[in-house]
Amino acid sequence: MRAVELPKLRTWQQEALEKFLSRRPKDFMAVATPGAGKTTLALTLAATLLRDRSVERVIVVVPTEHLKVQWSASAARLGISLDPEFTNSSAVNPSYDGVAVTYAQVGMHPFKHHAIASSRRTLVILDEIHHAGDAKSWGDGVREAYNDVNFRLALTGTPFRSDDAAIPFVRYEEDGEGHLVSRSDYTYGYSEALNDGVVRPVVFLAYSGEARWRDSAGEEYEARLGEPLNAAQTARAWRTALDPKGEWIPSVLRAAHTRLRQVRNNMPDAGGLVIASDTKTARAYAKMLEELTDTPVALILSDEPGSSERIEEFSQSTDEWMVAVRMVSEGVDVPRLAVGVYATSASTALFFAQAIGRFVRSRLPGETASVFVPSVPVLLGLAENLEKQRDHVLGKPDRPSDGLDDDLLADANREKNEPDASSTYESIGAEAELDSLIYDGSTYGTGTLAGSAEEQDYLGLPGLLDADQVRALLRKRQEEQLDARDEQERARREAQVREAKRREIEGTRAPQPKKAAAEETASEEVPRLRKELNTIVSIVAGRSGRPHGAIHTEARKACGGPPTALCSAQQLRDRIAYLREW
């Protein structure tokens, strides 16, 4: 190990380090929000133990190949040499202080890794420890490989899983309700990091819109993202929105690009990341962005060689956009990412939290991140609860509350070629519409069409605002918009009263439209009323803090009738009138 000056730690890092050194336990788990600096804490601890000869070797275990390279580079800055090229078929190079390996490597050959870890005094750093439960062989392998080491430091930003798999070397305690709950030795949450200015505030821009698809029998369906739908309908509407052949995703990418250009006025090197569901859609999204941007679009596909190099190249450049599948969602450090598009069907709290973690890494005071998401209840709920502290509860898996899971969404996104597959369907199209903003657990309704003045107003939010300034500005704009809509409604009602009085004085009645004109008016009225209803739902959501879906459901229960997409004009008017009484 080279002698270099150790970095000055943030308050939480110093506290965690001192807590470990005061007791020097065999197992220590630090939970810190993505972007808070877990790597710096771990490597400072490693350097301290190497210097006082408490350990002679450091092993870092990570989820992906790219993170081996990233950890090795970070360790080198603290004078620690880690070999990221170590494989299960090679020997440990004695000129290194240790190795960086993946959970998959350990799972494939745990006895070899046990021999390496137990042959010298060793510190094992288990990065994103929750991944050790991803496969039984991984969990069993990690336990077998590292059960005899001197120290184990477990790190995670999301100490929970979407299943019941126990995480190795994590302490579980009874919660009094028959469940075992994970316990950390030090916790530093997103809300604490936000208050300390360690991470950026995140504004979520939720886009809804009408989605249309056709089933194998040729029957066409229509639904609106964000409205109460069953799990299958939500999955199909979501899949339709993400379809590169439709209008939803191009509209959202244009809006995100507008937002990125605005942010770059204050942050000249700010970058954007689109997280796609699969390789095919990632390529399509990259082509769309190439038509918008003047800089190269980085396409990161985990199954292609050179992905790590392309991520690093993008990180060091000032290019505007990167498009990737899942490999960039966790642990990848590109601090200049400030705008994101969540264009994937993944819906677990774990994946969502890690994905959003790519945008919260703060560099300068006042930087703000913006993430565009489909207006789907499960995602809106995760966005609203971003600051909620979670633990892993055995016997009570963390899954979406609306029954929408990754398997169903994967099924909706999978191409099916069997002619008799009852669930076969094809997307027809979808329009994008800014539905609401979510910040600090509060929802700010918009209910406006893409390209409208109100949407442009939100896309033009300053890129340099601290958490309190973001909150104050959003509340101010929300109140201004609500006042404007109330004034428009008062003016409309006054105009109706004046017209009624005029006709009463003149003794005339409104002319009856011809049948053809009436039919034409009705065909225009239903979409208009639908948009008006969704605008009011957004307003009520902003004022009450309740999810859009819950408000739609309450209006439907109170007024009766089918889902909004099937309502008549009168049924829509009834729901509008009901919600206006709120």
C-alpha positions as CSV (number, residue, x, y, z in Angstrom):
1,M,0.0,0.0,0.0
2,R,1.3,3.5,-1.0
3,A,1.3,6.1,1.7
4,V,-1.1,8.8,0.7
5,E,-3.1,11.4,2.6
6,L,-6.6,10.1,3.4
7,P,-9.6,12.1,2.3
8,K,-11.5,14.5,4.6
9,L,-14.7,12.6,5.5
10,R,-18.2,13.9,5.7
11,T,-19.7,14.0,9.2
12,W,-21.7,10.8,8.7
13,Q,-18.7,8.9,7.3
14,Q,-16.5,10.0,10.2
15,E,-19.2,8.9,12.7
16,A,-19.5,5.5,11.0
17,L,-15.7,5.0,10.9
18,E,-15.3,5.9,14.6
19,K,-18.1,3.6,15.6
20,F,-16.4,0.7,13.8
21,L,-12.9,1.5,15.2
22,S,-14.2,1.9,18.7
23,R,-15.5,-1.7,18.8
24,R,-13.8,-3.4,15.8
25,P,-16.6,-5.9,15.3
26,K,-16.2,-8.8,12.9
27,D,-19.4,-7.7,11.1
28,F,-20.5,-4.1,10.5
29,M,-23.2,-3.0,8.2
30,A,-23.5,0.6,7.0
31,V,-26.7,1.7,5.2
32,A,-26.4,5.0,3.3
33,T,-28.5,6.4,0.6
34,P,-27.0,6.1,-3.0
35,G,-24.7,9.0,-3.6
36,A,-23.8,9.6,0.0
37,G,-20.2,8.2,-0.3
38,K,-20.2,4.6,0.9
39,T,-17.2,3.8,-1.2
40,T,-15.1,6.5,0.4
41,L,-16.1,5.3,3.9
42,A,-15.2,1.7,3.0
43,L,-11.8,2.5,1.5
44,T,-10.8,4.9,4.3
45,L,-11.6,2.1,6.7
46,A,-9.6,-0.4,4.6
47,A,-6.6,2.0,4.5
48,T,-6.8,2.5,8.2
49,L,-6.7,-1.3,8.9
50,L,-3.9,-1.8,6.4
51,R,-1.8,0.9,7.9
52,D,-2.1,-0.4,11.5
53,R,-1.6,-4.0,10.2
54,S,-5.0,-5.2,11.5
55,V,-5.4,-6.7,8.0
56,E,-3.0,-7.6,5.2
57,R,-5.5,-8.1,2.4
58,V,-8.7,-6.4,1.2
59,I,-11.3,-8.1,-0.9
60,V,-14.2,-6.2,-2.5
61,V,-17.2,-8.1,-3.7
62,V,-19.6,-6.3,-6.1
63,P,-22.7,-7.0,-8.2
64,T,-21.2,-6.3,-11.7
65,E,-18.0,-6.5,-13.7
66,H,-18.0,-2.7,-14.2
67,L,-17.9,-2.0,-10.5
68,K,-14.8,-4.1,-10.1
69,V,-13.0,-1.5,-12.3
70,Q,-14.7,1.4,-10.5
71,W,-13.7,0.2,-7.1
72,S,-10.1,-0.5,-8.2
73,A,-9.8,3.1,-9.5
74,S,-11.2,4.6,-6.3
75,A,-8.9,2.4,-4.2
76,A,-5.9,3.5,-6.1
77,R,-6.6,7.1,-5.1
78,L,-6.2,6.1,-1.5
79,G,-3.0,4.1,-2.1
80,I,-4.7,0.7,-2.1
81,S,-4.1,-1.6,-5.1
82,L,-6.9,-3.9,-6.0
83,D,-6.8,-6.3,-8.9
84,P,-10.0,-6.1,-11.0
85,E,-8.8,-8.7,-13.5
86,F,-8.6,-11.5,-11.0
87,T,-10.5,-14.6,-12.2
88,N,-11.4,-17.9,-10.7
89,S,-8.7,-19.6,-12.8
90,S,-5.9,-17.2,-11.8
91,A,-3.7,-16.8,-8.7
92,V,-3.6,-13.8,-6.5
93,N,-0.9,-11.4,-7.6
94,P,1.2,-10.7,-4.4
95,S,2.0,-7.1,-5.6
96,Y,-1.6,-6.1,-5.0
97,D,-3.2,-5.4,-1.7
98,G,-6.3,-7.4,-2.7
99,V,-8.8,-8.2,-5.4
100,A,-12.2,-7.1,-6.6
101,V,-14.6,-9.9,-7.5
102,T,-18.3,-10.3,-8.3
103,Y,-20.9,-12.2,-6.3
104,A,-21.2,-14.5,-9.3
105,Q,-17.5,-15.3,-9.2
106,V,-17.7,-16.2,-5.5
107,G,-20.8,-18.3,-6.0
108,M,-19.1,-20.4,-8.8
109,H,-16.0,-21.2,-6.8
110,P,-16.5,-20.4,-3.0
111,F,-13.8,-22.8,-1.8
112,K,-11.1,-21.0,-3.7
113,H,-12.3,-17.6,-2.4
114,H,-12.3,-19.1,1.1
115,A,-8.7,-20.1,0.7
116,I,-7.7,-16.6,-0.5
117,A,-9.6,-14.8,2.3
118,S,-8.5,-17.1,5.1
119,S,-4.8,-17.3,4.2
120,R,-4.1,-13.8,5.5
121,R,-5.7,-11.3,7.8
122,T,-8.5,-10.0,5.6
123,L,-11.1,-7.3,5.4
124,V,-14.0,-8.2,3.0
125,I,-16.1,-5.3,1.7
126,L,-19.5,-6.6,0.5
127,D,-20.8,-3.8,-1.7
128,E,-24.6,-3.7,-2.2
129,I,-24.9,-6.7,0.1
130,H,-28.5,-7.3,-0.7
131,H,-27.3,-8.9,-4.0
132,A,-25.8,-11.8,-2.1
133,G,-29.4,-13.1,-1.9
134,D,-30.1,-12.8,-5.7
135,A,-29.3,-16.5,-6.2
136,K,-29.1,-19.3,-3.7
137,S,-25.6,-20.2,-5.0
138,W,-24.5,-16.6,-4.4
139,G,-25.7,-16.5,-0.8
140,D,-24.3,-19.9,0.0
141,G,-21.1,-19.1,-1.8
142,V,-20.5,-15.8,0.1
143,R,-21.2,-17.5,3.4
144,E,-18.8,-20.3,2.6
145,A,-16.1,-18.1,1.2
146,Y,-16.0,-15.4,3.9
147,N,-17.1,-17.1,7.2
148,D,-13.5,-17.2,8.6
149,V,-12.3,-13.6,7.7
150,N,-11.2,-11.1,10.3
151,F,-13.6,-8.3,9.3
152,R,-16.7,-8.0,7.1
153,L,-18.0,-4.6,6.1
154,A,-21.4,-4.8,4.4
155,L,-22.6,-1.8,2.4
156,T,-26.0,-1.0,0.9
157,G,-28.2,1.9,0.0
158,T,-31.2,-0.3,-0.1
159,P,-31.2,-2.8,2.8
160,F,-34.3,-4.7,1.6
161,R,-35.3,-7.2,-1.0
162,S,-38.4,-7.9,-3.0
163,D,-38.4,-11.5,-1.8
164,D,-37.8,-13.6,1.3
165,A,-34.2,-14.5,0.6
166,A,-32.0,-13.8,3.7
167,I,-29.0,-11.6,3.1
168,P,-25.8,-13.2,4.3
169,F,-24.0,-11.7,7.3
170,V,-26.9,-9.3,8.0
171,R,-28.2,-9.3,11.5
172,Y,-32.0,-9.9,11.8
173,E,-34.0,-9.2,15.0
174,E,-37.6,-10.0,16.0
175,D,-40.0,-7.1,15.5
176,G,-42.6,-8.4,17.9
177,E,-45.0,-9.3,15.1
178,G,-43.5,-12.6,14.0
179,H,-41.1,-11.1,11.5
180,L,-37.3,-10.8,11.4
181,V,-36.1,-7.3,10.5
182,S,-32.6,-6.4,9.3
183,R,-30.6,-4.2,11.6
184,S,-27.7,-2.0,10.5
185,D,-24.8,-0.7,12.6
186,Y,-25.0,2.8,11.0
187,T,-27.7,4.3,8.9
188,Y,-27.7,7.5,6.9
189,G,-30.9,8.0,4.9
190,Y,-31.8,10.1,1.9
191,S,-33.7,12.7,4.0
192,E,-30.7,13.2,6.2
193,A,-28.3,13.4,3.2
194,L,-30.7,15.9,1.6
195,N,-30.7,18.1,4.7
196,D,-26.9,18.0,4.8
197,G,-26.6,18.9,1.1
198,V,-24.8,15.6,0.4
199,V,-27.4,14.6,-2.3
200,R,-29.5,16.6,-4.7
201,P,-33.2,17.1,-4.5
202,V,-35.1,15.0,-7.1
203,V,-38.2,16.3,-8.9
204,F,-40.2,13.6,-10.6
205,L,-42.2,14.6,-13.7
206,A,-45.0,12.0,-14.2
207,Y,-46.4,11.7,-17.7
208,S,-49.8,10.0,-18.4
209,G,-51.7,9.8,-21.6
210,E,-54.2,7.6,-23.5
211,A,-52.8,4.2,-24.5
212,R,-54.4,2.0,-27.1
213,W,-53.7,-1.6,-27.9
214,R,-55.2,-4.6,-29.8
215,D,-55.5,-8.2,-28.5
216,S,-55.1,-11.4,-30.5
217,A,-58.8,-11.4,-31.4
218,G,-58.5,-8.0,-33.0
219,E,-60.4,-6.2,-30.2
220,E,-59.1,-2.7,-29.4
221,Y,-58.7,-1.3,-25.9
222,E,-58.0,2.1,-24.5
223,A,-56.8,3.2,-21.1
224,R,-55.1,6.1,-19.5
225,L,-51.9,5.8,-17.5
226,G,-52.5,6.7,-13.9
227,E,-56.2,5.8,-13.8
228,P,-57.4,2.9,-11.7
229,L,-56.8,-0.3,-13.9
230,N,-56.3,-3.9,-13.1
231,A,-52.7,-5.2,-13.1
232,A,-52.9,-6.6,-16.7
233,Q,-54.4,-3.4,-18.1
234,T,-51.7,-1.3,-16.3
235,A,-49.0,-3.5,-17.6
236,R,-50.3,-3.3,-21.2
237,A,-50.9,0.4,-21.1
238,W,-47.3,0.8,-19.6
239,R,-45.8,-1.4,-22.3
240,T,-47.7,0.6,-25.0
241,A,-46.4,3.9,-23.7
242,L,-42.8,2.6,-23.8
243,D,-43.1,1.3,-27.3
244,P,-40.7,3.2,-29.5
245,K,-43.2,3.1,-32.4
246,G,-45.7,5.1,-30.5
247,E,-45.9,8.8,-29.6
248,W,-45.5,8.6,-25.8
249,I,-41.8,7.9,-25.5
250,P,-40.7,10.4,-28.2
251,S,-42.7,13.1,-26.5
252,V,-41.2,12.4,-23.1
253,L,-37.7,12.2,-24.6
254,R,-38.2,15.6,-26.2
255,A,-39.4,17.0,-22.9
256,A,-36.5,15.5,-21.0
257,H,-34.1,17.0,-23.6
258,T,-35.7,20.4,-23.1
259,R,-35.2,20.0,-19.4
260,L,-31.6,18.9,-19.8
261,R,-30.8,22.0,-22.0
262,Q,-32.3,24.2,-19.2
263,V,-30.2,22.5,-16.5
264,R,-27.1,22.9,-18.6
265,N,-27.5,26.7,-18.5
266,N,-26.3,26.4,-14.8
267,M,-24.5,23.0,-15.1
268,P,-22.7,23.1,-18.5
269,D,-21.6,19.4,-18.2
270,A,-25.0,18.0,-17.0
271,G,-25.9,14.7,-18.5
272,G,-29.0,12.6,-19.0
273,L,-29.6,8.9,-18.7
274,V,-32.5,6.9,-20.2
275,I,-33.0,3.5,-18.5
276,A,-34.6,1.1,-21.0
277,S,-36.2,-2.3,-20.5
278,D,-34.2,-4.2,-23.1
279,T,-31.5,-3.9,-25.8
280,K,-34.0,-3.5,-28.6
281,T,-35.8,-0.5,-27.1
282,A,-32.5,1.0,-25.9
283,R,-31.2,1.1,-29.4
284,A,-34.5,2.7,-30.6
285,Y,-34.4,5.3,-27.9
286,A,-30.8,6.2,-28.7
287,K,-31.7,6.8,-32.3
288,M,-34.5,9.2,-31.2
289,L,-32.0,11.1,-29.0
290,E,-29.5,11.4,-31.8
291,E,-32.1,13.5,-33.7
292,L,-32.4,15.9,-30.7
293,T,-28.8,16.3,-29.5
294,D,-25.7,17.7,-31.0
295,T,-23.4,15.4,-29.1
296,P,-22.9,11.6,-29.4
297,V,-25.3,9.3,-27.6
298,A,-23.6,6.7,-25.5
299,L,-25.4,3.3,-25.8
300,I,-24.5,1.0,-22.9
301,L,-25.5,-2.6,-23.3
302,S,-24.4,-5.1,-20.6
303,D,-24.0,-8.0,-23.1
304,E,-21.5,-6.1,-25.2
305,P,-17.7,-5.8,-24.6
306,G,-16.4,-2.4,-23.8
307,S,-19.4,-1.3,-21.7
308,S,-17.3,-0.2,-18.8
309,E,-15.0,1.8,-21.0
310,R,-18.0,3.6,-22.6
311,I,-19.5,4.4,-19.2
312,E,-16.2,5.9,-18.1
313,E,-15.8,7.8,-21.4
314,F,-19.3,9.3,-21.0
315,S,-18.6,10.2,-17.4
316,Q,-15.4,12.2,-18.4
317,S,-17.1,13.9,-21.3
318,T,-19.6,16.7,-21.6
319,D,-21.9,14.7,-24.0
320,E,-25.6,15.1,-23.2
321,W,-27.2,11.6,-23.3
322,M,-26.5,8.0,-22.3
323,V,-29.0,5.1,-22.9
324,A,-28.6,1.9,-21.0
325,V,-30.4,-1.2,-19.8
326,R,-30.1,-2.4,-16.2
327,M,-26.3,-2.4,-15.8
328,V,-26.2,1.4,-15.2
329,S,-29.0,1.3,-12.6
330,E,-26.8,0.4,-9.6
331,G,-23.5,1.5,-8.2
332,V,-22.3,3.2,-11.4
333,D,-20.9,6.6,-10.5
334,V,-21.5,9.3,-13.1
335,P,-21.9,12.4,-10.8
336,R,-22.9,14.8,-13.7
337,L,-26.1,12.9,-14.4
338,A,-28.9,15.3,-13.6
339,V,-31.8,14.3,-15.9
340,G,-33.3,10.8,-16.1
341,V,-36.0,9.0,-18.0
342,Y,-37.3,5.9,-16.3
343,A,-38.3,4.1,-19.5
344,T,-38.3,0.6,-18.1
345,S,-40.9,-1.9,-16.9
346,A,-39.1,-2.7,-13.6
347,S,-41.3,-1.9,-10.7
348,T,-39.7,-3.2,-7.5
349,A,-38.8,-0.7,-4.8
350,L,-35.2,-2.1,-4.8
351,F,-34.6,-1.4,-8.5
352,F,-36.4,2.0,-8.4
353,A,-34.3,3.2,-5.5
354,Q,-31.1,2.1,-7.0
355,A,-32.0,3.6,-10.4
356,I,-32.9,7.0,-8.9
357,G,-29.6,6.8,-7.0
358,R,-27.8,7.5,-10.3
359,F,-29.1,11.1,-10.3
360,V,-28.7,12.2,-6.6
361,R,-24.9,12.5,-6.4
362,S,-24.2,16.1,-5.5
363,R,-21.2,18.0,-6.6
364,L,-22.1,21.6,-6.0
365,P,-24.6,23.2,-3.6
366,G,-28.0,23.8,-5.1
367,E,-27.9,21.2,-8.0
368,T,-31.3,19.7,-8.8
369,A,-32.1,16.4,-10.5
370,S,-35.2,15.7,-12.7
371,V,-36.5,12.3,-13.4
372,F,-39.3,11.6,-15.9
373,V,-41.5,8.6,-15.1
374,P,-44.7,7.0,-16.5
375,S,-47.7,8.0,-14.4
376,V,-48.2,4.4,-13.1
377,P,-49.5,4.0,-9.5
378,V,-46.7,1.8,-8.4
379,L,-44.0,4.2,-9.6
380,L,-45.8,7.2,-8.2
381,G,-46.0,5.5,-4.8
382,L,-42.2,4.7,-4.9
383,A,-41.5,8.4,-5.9
384,E,-43.6,9.7,-3.1
385,N,-41.9,7.4,-0.6
386,L,-38.3,8.0,-1.8
387,E,-37.3,9.4,1.6
388,K,-38.9,6.5,3.5
389,Q,-36.4,4.4,5.5
390,R,-36.8,0.7,4.7
391,D,-35.4,-2.5,6.2
392,H,-35.5,-6.1,5.0
393,V,-38.3,-8.0,6.7
394,L,-38.2,-11.8,6.4
395,G,-41.7,-13.2,6.1
396,K,-43.0,-9.9,4.7
397,P,-41.4,-9.4,1.2
398,D,-41.3,-5.9,-0.2
399,R,-43.5,-6.0,-3.3
400,P,-45.7,-3.4,-5.1
401,S,-49.0,-3.0,-3.3
402,D,-51.2,-2.9,-6.4
403,G,-50.4,-6.4,-7.5
404,L,-48.2,-5.3,-10.4
405,D,-44.9,-7.2,-10.4
406,D,-41.9,-7.5,-12.6
407,D,-43.1,-10.9,-14.0
408,L,-46.3,-9.4,-15.2
409,L,-44.5,-6.4,-16.7
410,A,-41.9,-8.7,-18.3
411,D,-44.8,-10.7,-19.8
412,A,-46.3,-7.5,-21.2
413,N,-43.0,-6.6,-22.8
414,R,-42.2,-10.0,-24.2
415,E,-42.8,-10.7,-27.9
416,K,-45.2,-13.7,-28.2
417,N,-45.3,-15.6,-31.4
418,E,-47.7,-18.5,-30.5
419,P,-50.9,-18.0,-32.6
420,D,-53.1,-19.3,-29.8
421,A,-51.5,-17.2,-27.0
422,S,-54.6,-15.6,-25.4
423,S,-52.5,-12.7,-24.0
424,T,-51.0,-11.7,-27.4
425,Y,-51.5,-8.1,-28.2
426,E,-50.0,-5.2,-30.1
427,S,-49.7,-1.6,-29.2
428,I,-51.5,0.9,-31.4
429,G,-50.3,4.1,-29.9
430,A,-50.1,6.4,-26.9
431,E,-49.9,10.2,-26.3
432,A,-47.9,11.8,-23.6
433,E,-49.3,14.3,-21.2
434,L,-47.6,15.9,-18.1
435,D,-49.8,14.7,-15.3
436,S,-48.1,15.8,-12.1
437,L,-44.8,16.6,-10.3
438,I,-43.7,14.7,-7.2
439,Y,-41.2,16.2,-4.8
440,D,-40.5,15.7,-1.1
441,G,-43.4,13.2,-0.8
442,S,-45.9,15.8,-2.2
443,T,-47.8,15.7,-5.5
444,Y,-48.2,18.8,-7.5
445,G,-51.0,18.3,-10.1
446,T,-50.7,19.7,-13.6
447,G,-53.0,17.8,-15.9
448,T,-51.7,19.6,-19.0
449,L,-51.0,18.5,-22.5
450,A,-47.5,18.0,-23.7
451,G,-46.1,21.1,-25.3
452,S,-48.4,23.4,-23.3
453,A,-47.4,26.6,-21.6
454,E,-47.7,25.0,-18.2
455,E,-45.5,22.0,-19.2
456,Q,-42.8,24.4,-20.5
457,D,-43.1,26.3,-17.2
458,Y,-42.1,23.2,-15.2
459,L,-39.5,22.1,-17.7
460,G,-37.9,25.6,-17.2
461,L,-37.3,25.1,-13.5
462,P,-33.9,26.5,-12.5
463,G,-31.2,23.9,-12.4
464,L,-29.6,25.4,-9.3
465,L,-32.0,25.3,-6.3
466,D,-31.6,23.8,-2.9
467,A,-34.2,21.5,-1.4
468,D,-36.2,24.3,0.4
469,Q,-36.1,26.5,-2.8
470,V,-37.5,23.7,-4.9
471,R,-40.3,23.1,-2.4
472,A,-41.2,26.8,-2.2
473,L,-41.1,27.3,-6.0
474,L,-43.3,24.3,-6.7
475,R,-45.9,25.3,-4.1
476,K,-45.9,28.9,-5.5
477,R,-46.5,27.6,-9.1
478,Q,-49.1,25.2,-7.9
479,E,-51.1,27.9,-6.1
480,E,-50.8,30.2,-9.1
481,Q,-52.2,27.5,-11.4
482,L,-55.0,26.6,-9.1
483,D,-56.0,30.2,-8.8
484,A,-55.9,30.6,-12.5
485,R,-58.1,27.6,-13.0
486,D,-60.5,28.7,-10.3
487,E,-60.8,32.1,-12.0
488,Q,-61.5,30.4,-15.4
489,E,-64.2,28.3,-13.8
490,R,-65.8,31.4,-12.2
491,A,-65.7,33.2,-15.5
492,R,-67.3,30.3,-17.3
493,R,-70.1,30.0,-14.8
494,E,-70.7,33.8,-14.8
495,A,-70.9,33.7,-18.6
496,Q,-73.5,30.9,-18.4
497,V,-75.6,32.9,-16.0
498,R,-75.4,36.0,-18.2
499,E,-76.4,34.0,-21.3
500,A,-79.3,32.4,-19.4
501,K,-80.6,35.8,-18.3
502,R,-80.3,37.2,-21.8
503,R,-82.3,34.4,-23.3
504,E,-84.9,34.7,-20.5
505,I,-85.3,38.4,-21.3
506,E,-85.5,37.9,-25.0
507,G,-87.9,35.0,-24.5
508,T,-85.8,32.7,-26.8
509,R,-84.4,29.3,-26.4
510,A,-81.1,28.0,-27.5
511,P,-81.3,26.6,-31.1
512,Q,-81.3,22.8,-31.3
513,P,-78.4,21.4,-33.2
514,K,-78.9,19.1,-36.1
515,K,-78.4,15.4,-35.4
516,A,-75.1,15.2,-37.3
517,A,-73.7,18.2,-35.5
518,A,-74.8,16.8,-32.1
519,E,-73.0,13.6,-32.8
520,E,-69.9,15.5,-33.8
521,T,-70.1,17.6,-30.6
522,A,-70.4,14.4,-28.5
523,S,-67.3,12.9,-30.1
524,E,-65.4,16.0,-29.2
525,E,-67.0,16.4,-25.8
526,V,-66.0,13.1,-24.3
527,P,-62.2,13.5,-24.8
528,R,-62.4,17.1,-23.5
529,L,-64.3,16.0,-20.4
530,R,-61.9,13.2,-19.8
531,K,-59.0,15.7,-19.9
532,E,-60.9,18.1,-17.6
533,L,-61.6,15.2,-15.1
534,N,-57.9,14.3,-15.1
535,T,-56.9,17.9,-14.5
536,I,-59.3,18.1,-11.5
537,V,-57.9,14.8,-10.2
538,S,-54.4,16.3,-10.4
539,I,-55.5,19.4,-8.5
540,V,-57.2,17.3,-5.8
541,A,-54.1,15.1,-5.6
542,G,-51.9,18.2,-5.2
543,R,-54.1,19.6,-2.4
544,S,-54.7,16.3,-0.5
545,G,-51.5,14.5,-1.1
546,R,-53.4,11.4,-2.1
547,P,-52.6,9.2,-5.2
548,H,-54.4,10.0,-8.4
549,G,-55.7,6.4,-8.6
550,A,-57.3,6.6,-5.2
551,I,-59.2,9.8,-6.2
552,H,-60.4,8.3,-9.5
553,T,-61.6,5.3,-7.5
554,E,-63.5,7.4,-4.9
555,A,-65.2,9.4,-7.7
556,R,-66.2,6.2,-9.5
557,K,-67.6,4.7,-6.2
558,A,-69.6,7.9,-5.5
559,C,-71.0,8.4,-8.9
560,G,-71.1,4.9,-10.3
561,G,-70.3,3.9,-13.8
562,P,-67.5,2.1,-15.6
563,P,-63.8,3.0,-15.8
564,T,-63.1,6.5,-17.1
565,A,-62.1,5.3,-20.5
566,L,-65.6,3.9,-21.0
567,C,-67.6,6.7,-19.4
568,S,-70.3,8.7,-21.3
569,A,-70.2,12.5,-21.3
570,Q,-72.8,12.7,-18.5
571,Q,-70.9,10.2,-16.3
572,L,-67.8,12.3,-16.8
573,R,-69.7,15.5,-15.9
574,D,-71.0,13.8,-12.7
575,R,-67.5,12.9,-11.6
576,I,-66.2,16.4,-12.4
577,A,-69.1,17.9,-10.4
578,Y,-68.4,15.5,-7.5
579,L,-64.7,16.4,-7.3
580,R,-65.3,20.1,-7.6
581,E,-67.2,19.9,-4.3
582,W,-63.9,19.0,-2.7
